[in-house]
Amino acid sequence: MPTLIREEGFEVKIYTLDHPPPHVHVAKAGAIVKVDLSTHHAVEIVGTISDRDVKRAERLVARNAQFLKVEWEKLHGCPSGKRKRS
């Protein structure tokens, strides 16, 4: 699970054996926020994190969405999550 972005205490990761739809996991102080790459909204929160930090995580993903989508595709194939055919 490569860490792709580290900023202001947040770490943005894509799990290598993950599933569609494309999303990232944003960690901060022991909490994990799963953020959808198409909507930039939190879809799952594990642990305790303030609403303010959830919004900051969503904005961090939105600012870096193009880069993160490219990285998702490198790890998982096309945007739908289906593997590319040779």
Summary of the structure (lengths in Angstrom):
residues: 86
radius of gyration: 12.4
end to end distance: 24.7
largest distance: 44.5
contacts: 234
relative contact order: 0.21
helix: 29%
strand: 30%
